[in-house]
Each structure stands twice: as C-alpha cells, then as structure tokens.
C-alpha cells in the first residue's frame, strides 16, 4: 500500500479503525500529527474512491453524529453501515461513543501501525 500523500495516509488510518468502532475527524487528524487537519480529513473522506477498501463510514464528528453529506448516500446510509457492524446510537441519533469510540489503546495501536506502514514504504 502506498501512503506517500496525506490523503493516502488518512485512508490508511481509517482502514485501521476496528469494525464496530468509530473515530472522530479530529482523532484521524491527530494520527496525521495535527488535530487541526480535521476539515482536511473530512474533505479527503468525501473523495474516498472506495468505501469497500476504506470504510469512511467509521468516521463521525466529535459528538458522534453521522455526516449529513456522507459520500455514499447520506447520513442514513452511514448509520445503516454502522448499525450493520453492531454500532449503537443514542436517542439523539448520535453514536454511543462510550461503547463504540476508539479507545486510547486503539489510538496508540493505530499510530504504531501507521508508523510501520510508513517505514515499509520508505524501505521500498
């Protein structure tokens, strides 16, 4: 897998989100080294070429809300994809982040895996 551009690195990070969990745009941006890149993350995910390869439906906002402009058909499609993975929602329609948000351990594992991928890319 090539991860030479920032968008490719974002896609690589999103592929590391465990099934049944979600991460926020800010968390993915933090994996890039700058939590202020959250809008760039959203823009990159909106242009995601393949949800089958890069499950961008696993990225929600910091409150757990689905994207109103989910790239593959709107927030209802994003919610259905998450529910199909066992993600539950609160009565307000937001993902229950206490149950399904990535943990600090998940974040650290994802960060380590991204570094391994980058190192492998450099060695090629």
Contact map, one row per residue, 1 for C-alpha under 8 A:
1110000000000000000000000000000000000000000000000000000000000000000000000000000000000000000000000000000000000000000010001000
1111000100000000000000000000000000000000000000000000000000000000000000000000000000000000000000000000000000000000000000001000
1111110110010000000000000000000000000000000000000000000000000000000000000000000000000000000000000000000000000000000011001000
0111110110000000000000000000000000000000000000000000000000000000000000000000000000000000000000000000000000000000000000001000
0011111110000000000000000000000000000000000000000000000000000000000000000000000000000000000000000000000000000000000000000000
0011111111000000000000000000000100000000000000000000000000000000000000000000000000000000000000000000000000000000000000000000
0000111111100000000000000000000000000000100100000000000000000000000000000000000000000000000000000000000000000000000000000000
0111111111110000000000000000000000000000000000000000000000000000000000000000000000000000000000000000000000000000000000000000
0011111111111000000000000000000100000000000000000000000000000000000000000000000000000000000000000000000000000000010000000000
0000011111111100000000000001100100000000100100000000000000000000000000000000000000000000000000000000000000000000000000000000
0000001111111110000000000000000000000000000010010000010000000000000000000000000000000000000000000000000000000000000000000000
0010000111111111000000000000000000000000000000000000010000000000000000000000000000000000000000000000000000000000010000000000
0000000011111111100000000001001000000000000000000000000000000000000000000000000000000000000000000000000000000100010000000000
0000000001111111100000000001000000000000000000000000011101100000000000000000000000000000000000000000000000000000000000000000
0000000000111111110000000000000000000000000000000000111000000000000000000000000000000000000000000000000000000000000000000000
0000000000011111110000000000000000000000000000000000000000000000000000000000000000000000000000000000000000000100000000000000
0000000000001111111011100000000000000000000000000000000001000000000000000000000000000000000000000000010001000100000000000000
0000000000000011111111000000000000000000000000000000000000000000000000000000000000000000000000000000000000000000000000000000
0000000000000000111110000000000000000000000000000000000000000000000000000000000000001000000000000000000000000000000000000000
0000000000000000011111000000000000000000000000000000000000000000000000000000000001001110000000000001000000000000000000000000
0000000000000000111111100000000000000000000000000000000001000000000000000000000000000010000000000001110000000000000000000000
0000000000000000110111110000000000000000000000000000000001110000000000000000000000000000000000001001110000000000000000000000
0000000000000000100011111011000000000000000000000000000001110000000000000000000000000000000000000000110000000000000000000000
0000000000000000000001111111000000000000000000000000000000111101000000000000000000000000000000000000000000000000000000000000
0000000000000000000000111111100000000110110000000000000000111100000000000000000000000000000000000000000000000000000000000000
0000000000000000000000011111110000111100000000000000000000001100000000000000000000000000000000000000000000000000000000000000
0000000000000000000000111111111000100000000000000000000000000000000000000000000000000000000000000000000000000000000000000000
0000000001001100000000111111111100100100100000000000000000000000000000000000000000000000000000000000000000000000000000000000
0000000001000000000000001111111111111100100000000000000000000000000000000000000000000000000000000000000000000000000000000000
0000000000000000000000000111111111111000000000000000000000000000000000000000000000000000000000000000000000000000000000000000
0000000000001000000000000011111111100000000000000000000000000000000000000000000000000000000000000000000000100110000000000000
0000010011000000000000000001111111100000000000000000000000000000000000000000000000000000000000000000000000000000000000000000
0000000000000000000000000000111111100000000000000000000000000000000000000000000000000000000000000000000000000000000000000000
0000000000000000000000000000111111111000000000000000000000000000000000000000000000000000000000000000000000000000000000000000
0000000000000000000000000111111111111100000000000000000000000000000000000000000000000000000000000000000000000000000000000000
0000000000000000000000000100110001111110000000000000000000000000000000000000000000000000000000000000000000000000000000000000
0000000000000000000000000100110001111111100000000000000000000000000000000000000000000000000000000000000000000000000000000000
0000000000000000000000001101100000111111110000000000000000000000000000000000000000000000000000000000000000000000000000000000
0000000000000000000000001000000000011111111000000000000000000000000000000000000000000000000000000000000000000000000000000000
0000000000000000000000000000000000001111111100000000000000000000000000000000000000000000000000000000000000000000000000000000
0000001001000000000000001001100000001111111110000000000000000000000000000000000000000000000000000000000000000000000000000000
0000000000000000000000001000000000000111111111000000000000000000000000000000000000000000000000000000000000000000000000000000
0000000000000000000000000000000000000011111111100000000000000000000000000000000000000000000000000000000000000000000000000000
0000001001000000000000000000000000000001111111110000000000000000000000000000000000000000000000000000000000000000000000000000
0000000000100000000000000000000000000000111111110000000100000000000000100000000000000000000000000000000000000000000000000000
0000000000000000000000000000000000000000011111110000000000000000000001100000000000000000000000000000000000000000000000000000
0000000000000000000000000000000000000000001111111000000000000000000000100000000000000000000000000000000000000000000000000000
0000000000100000000000000000000000000000000111111110010100000000000000100000000000000000000000000000000000000000000000000000
0000000000000000000000000000000000000000000000111110000000000000000000000000000000000000000000000000000000000000000000000000
0000000000000000000000000000000000000000000000011111111000000000000000000000000000000000000000000000000000000000000000000000
0000000000000000000000000000000000000000000000011111111110000000000000010000000000000000000000000000000000000000000000000000
0000000000000000000000000000000000000000000000000111111000000000000000000000000000000000000000000000000000000000000000000000
0000000000000010000000000000000000000000000000000111111000000000000000000000000000000000000000000000000000000000000000000000
0000000000110110000000000000000000000000000000010111111100000000000000000000000000000000000000000000000000000000000000000000
0000000000000110000000000000000000000000000000000111111111000000000000000000000000000000000000000000000000000000000000000000
0000000000000100000000000000000000000000000010010010011111100000000000000000000000000000000000000000000000000000000000000000
0000000000000000000000000000000000000000000000000010001111110000000001000000011011000000000000000000000000000000000000000000
0000000000000100100011100000000000000000000000000000001111110000000000000000000001000000000000000000000000000000000000000000
0000000000000100000001111000000000000000000000000000000111111000010000000000000000000000000000000000000000000000000000000000
0000000000000000000001111000000000000000000000000000000011111111111000000000000000000000000000000000000000000000000000000000
0000000000000000000000011100000000000000000000000000000000111111111000000000000000000000000000000000000000000000000000000000
0000000000000000000000011100000000000000000000000000000000011111100000000000000000000000000000000000000000000000000000000000
0000000000000000000000000000000000000000000000000000000000011111100000000000000000000000000001101000000000000000000000000000
0000000000000000000000010000000000000000000000000000000000011111110000000000000000000000000001111000000000000000000000000000
0000000000000000000000000000000000000000000000000000000000011111111000000000000000000000000011100000000000000000000000000000
0000000000000000000000000000000000000000000000000000000000111001111101000010011000000000000001100000000000000000000000000000
0000000000000000000000000000000000000000000000000000000000011000111111000110010000000000000000000000000000000000000000000000
0000000000000000000000000000000000000000000000000000000000000000011111000110000000000000000000000000000000000000000000000000
0000000000000000000000000000000000000000000000000000000000000000001111101110000000000000000000000000000000000000000000000000
0000000000000000000000000000000000000000000001000000000010000000011111111110110000000000000000000000000000000000000000000000
0000000000000000000000000000000000000000000011110000000000000000000011111100000000000000000000000000000000000000000000000000
0000000000000000000000000000000000000000000000000010000000000000000001111100110000000000000000000000000000000000000000000000
0000000000000000000000000000000000000000000000000000000000000000000011111111110000000000000000000000000000000000000000000000
0000000000000000000000000000000000000000000000000000000000000000001111111111110000000000000000000000000000000000000000000000
0000000000000000000000000000000000000000000000000000000000000000011111001111111000000000000000000000000000000000000000000000
0000000000000000000000000000000000000000000000000000000000000000000000001111111100000000000000000000000000000000000000000000
0000000000000000000000000000000000000000000000000000000000000000000001011111111110000000000000000000000000000000000000000000
0000000000000000000000000000000000000000000000000000000010000000011001011111111111000000000000000000000000000000000000000000
0000000000000000000000000000000000000000000000000000000010000000010000000011111111100000000000000000000000000000000000000000
0000000000000000000000000000000000000000000000000000000000000000000000000001111111110000000000000000000000000000000000000000
0000000000000000000000000000000000000000000000000000000010000000000000000000111111111000000000000000000000000000000000000000
0000000000000000000100000000000000000000000000000000000011000000000000000000011111111111000000000000000000000000000000000000
0000000000000000000000000000000000000000000000000000000000000000000000000000001111111111000000000000000000000000000000000000
0000000000000000000000000000000000000000000000000000000000000000000000000000000111111110000000000000000000000000000000000000
0000000000000000001100000000000000000000000000000000000000000000000000000000000011111110000000000000000000000000000000000000
0000000000000000000100000000000000000000000000000000000000000000000000000000000001111111000000000000000000000000000000000000
0000000000000000000110000000000000000000000000000000000000000000000000000000000001111111100000110001000000000000000000000000
0000000000000000000000000000000000000000000000000000000000000000000000000000000001100111110000110001000000000000000000000000
0000000000000000000000000000000000000000000000000000000000000000000000000000000000000011111111110000000000000000000000000000
0000000000000000000000000000000000000000000000000000000000000000000000000000000000000001111111110000000000000000000000000000
0000000000000000000000000000000000000000000000000000000000000000000000000000000000000000111111000000000000000000000000000000
0000000000000000000000000000000000000000000000000000000000000000000000000000000000000000111111000000000000000000000000000000
0000000000000000000000000000000000000000000000000000000000000000100000000000000000000000111111100000000000000000000000000000
0000000000000000000000000000000000000000000000000000000000000011110000000000000000000000111111110000000000000000000000000000
0000000000000000000000000000000000000000000000000000000000000011110000000000000000000011110011111001000000000000000000000000
0000000000000000000000000000000000000000000000000000000000000001000000000000000000000011110001111111100000000000000000000000
0000000000000000000001000000000000000000000000000000000000000011000000000000000000000000000000111111100000000000000000000000
0000000000000000000000000000000000000000000000000000000000000000000000000000000000000000000000011111100000000000000000000000
0000000000000000000000000000000000000000000000000000000000000000000000000000000000000000000000011111100000000000000000000000
0000000000000000000111000000000000000000000000000000000000000000000000000000000000000011000000111111110000000000000000000000
0000000000000000000011100000000000000000000000000000000000000000000000000000000000000000000000011111111000000000000000000000
0000000000000000100011100000000000000000000000000000000000000000000000000000000000000000000000000001111111100000000000000000
0000000000000000000000000000000000000000000000000000000000000000000000000000000000000000000000000000111111100000000000000000
0000000000000000000000000000000000000000000000000000000000000000000000000000000000000000000000000000011111110000000000000000
0000000000000000000000000000000000000000000000000000000000000000000000000000000000000000000000000000011111111000000000000000
0000000000000000100000000000000000000000000000000000000000000000000000000000000000000000000000000000011111111100000000000000
0000000000000000000000000000001000000000000000000000000000000000000000000000000000000000000000000000011111111110000000000000
0000000000000000000000000000000000000000000000000000000000000000000000000000000000000000000000000000000111111111000000000000
0000000000000000000000000000000000000000000000000000000000000000000000000000000000000000000000000000000011111111100000000000
0000000000001001100000000000001000000000000000000000000000000000000000000000000000000000000000000000000001111111110000000000
0000000000000000000000000000001000000000000000000000000000000000000000000000000000000000000000000000000000111111111000000000
0000000000000000000000000000000000000000000000000000000000000000000000000000000000000000000000000000000000011111111100000000
0000000000000000000000000000000000000000000000000000000000000000000000000000000000000000000000000000000000001111111110000000
0000000010011000000000000000000000000000000000000000000000000000000000000000000000000000000000000000000000000111111111000000
0000000000000000000000000000000000000000000000000000000000000000000000000000000000000000000000000000000000000011111111100000
0000000000000000000000000000000000000000000000000000000000000000000000000000000000000000000000000000000000000001111111110000
1010000000000000000000000000000000000000000000000000000000000000000000000000000000000000000000000000000000000000111111111000
0010000000000000000000000000000000000000000000000000000000000000000000000000000000000000000000000000000000000000011111111100
0000000000000000000000000000000000000000000000000000000000000000000000000000000000000000000000000000000000000000001111111110
0000000000000000000000000000000000000000000000000000000000000000000000000000000000000000000000000000000000000000000111111111
1111000000000000000000000000000000000000000000000000000000000000000000000000000000000000000000000000000000000000000011111111
0000000000000000000000000000000000000000000000000000000000000000000000000000000000000000000000000000000000000000000001111111
0000000000000000000000000000000000000000000000000000000000000000000000000000000000000000000000000000000000000000000000111111
0000000000000000000000000000000000000000000000000000000000000000000000000000000000000000000000000000000000000000000000011111
